[in-house]
Amino acid sequence: MRLDDKLLEFLGRPLMCIIAGADAGGRPSAGRGVGFDVQEDRETIDVIFSAWQSPRLEADIRQTGRVAATFVSPSDYVSFQLKGRASLQETTARHRDCAERFMAAATNELEALGVPRHIIPPWLTARGIRVARLAISEIYVQTPGPLAGMLAGAGSP
């Protein structure tokens, strides 16, 4: 599934991210995403997370390749979830840069919303970052309200 211009615009905002996987038995794991990089084809996205903070998530991605990444704008709770198959990729300098920009934007946004800056670093860490390359097969609206849970583009204005 291809990201449209509206979603690309949304992904340009300061965001928070939760990335989730599951083991072969269906037991879920999750962690905070600390960055992302949309690929040129707009059908894949590299989601960056801390394996130090979420070691089971890394193991589950290796085992099953199932991933859901939910992106949330902390200022208004507009949210979208991207689902699909993922594989772990080599972490590059570009990924580290994406993570640093993401974490700085999220930190500034949260602070502007009243969250004390000193409590944010444990939530957003680049320690032990890994990259899950997600081939997007489904996109869901997760913004609270009447469209929550619907496929993006299905019945939305």
N, C-alpha and C positions, 0 to 999 in steps of 0.2 A: 504494500500500500504506500502510496506516495504522499509526502507532506505537502499540503497546499500552501499558498502564499499567506493565508490567514494564520495557519499554525506556525509557519516560519517567523512571522511577525511576533506572535505570542512568545516563541522561544527566545526572542531577543530581549525580553523583559528580565528584570531580576527575579529569579525563581528559586524554589526549593524542589528537591527531588527525592523520591523514595523508589528504590529499585528492589524488586522482589523476585525470588525464584522458588523452586521446590525440589526436593530430592525425589528419587525414584518411587518412594512410598507416598508422595504427595504432601509431605510435611513441609510447610512454608519456611522460608528464610527471607530476611529483608535487611536493608541497610540504606543509609543516606547516599544519594548520588552527590558527587562534589564537582560535577562538570559534565559536559557533553560536547560532541562535535558531529554535526549533521554532515553526512557524506554527499558528494556531488550528485549522486543519483536520486537524492531525497527519499529513498526507500530504506536506507540504513542510517543508523545513528550510533555513534560510539558513546556509551554511557560510562562515566568514570566514577569509581567508588573506592572506598578504603577497605582493602582485605584485612588490614590490621583491626579495623573496627568491626567488620562483618565477615569473619573467616568462613562461616558456614555458607554464606552466599556464594563465595568464590567456588567452593567445593560443589555446590548444587548446580551452578552454571556449567561447570566441567562435566558433571554427571548427566544432566538432562537437557541443558541448553534452552530451557523455558525461562523467559523473562518478561516481566511487566515493569515499565518505568512510568511513574506518575509525576508530572510536573505541575507545580502549584505556584501561583502568584500570591505571595503573602499579603499583599496590599488589598486584594479583593477576592481571593479564593477561587479565581478562575483556574480550572484544572483540566488537564487532559492526560489520559493514560495510553501509552503505546505498548502493544503486546506483540510477541513474536518469538522466533528462535534466535539464540545468541551464541556466540563463541568468544572465548577470551582471546584478546589480541596483545601484541607486544605494546608496552607503554612507551610512548615517544615523548620528545621534548614538546611537541605540539599539544599532546594530551596534558602534560604538566602545566603548560601555559593556559589551556582551556580551564583546567581546574582552578588555577590561581585567580583568573578573571571571574569565574562563577562564584567562588567563595567570597571574593571581595565585594561583588555586586550584592550577593545574598546578605552578607554581614551589614553592609551599608543600608540596605532596605529594612532589615530587621531592626537595626538601631533607630532608623527614622520612625519606625512603628512603636518605639518605646522599649525594645528589648535591650537590656544593658549589654554593651559590646563585650565585656569581660566574660559573659557566660556562653557566648556563641562558639568559640574555638573547639570545645569538645564535640559539638555537633558536626562541625565541618572541618575535616582533617584530610590532608593529602598524604598522610603516613601510609605507606604500603599500597599506593593506588594501583588499581587494575582497571582494565578496559574491557567492557562487554560490548561487542559489536552486535547490535540488535537489527535483524531484518524485520521490518515492521509489517505485520500481517493484519493488525486491527488497531483502530484508534477510537477511544471512547471519550465522551464528554464526562467529566467528573465534577464539574462545577455544581455546588449544591443548588437544587431547584428542580423544575419539572423535566429538564433534559438529562439529568444525572443518570449515568448508566447507558445512555443511548450511543449508538455508533455515531461518530462525528460525521456531520453532513446529513444524517437521517432526521429530518424534521426540524433541523435548526434553522433559525431565520437567516 
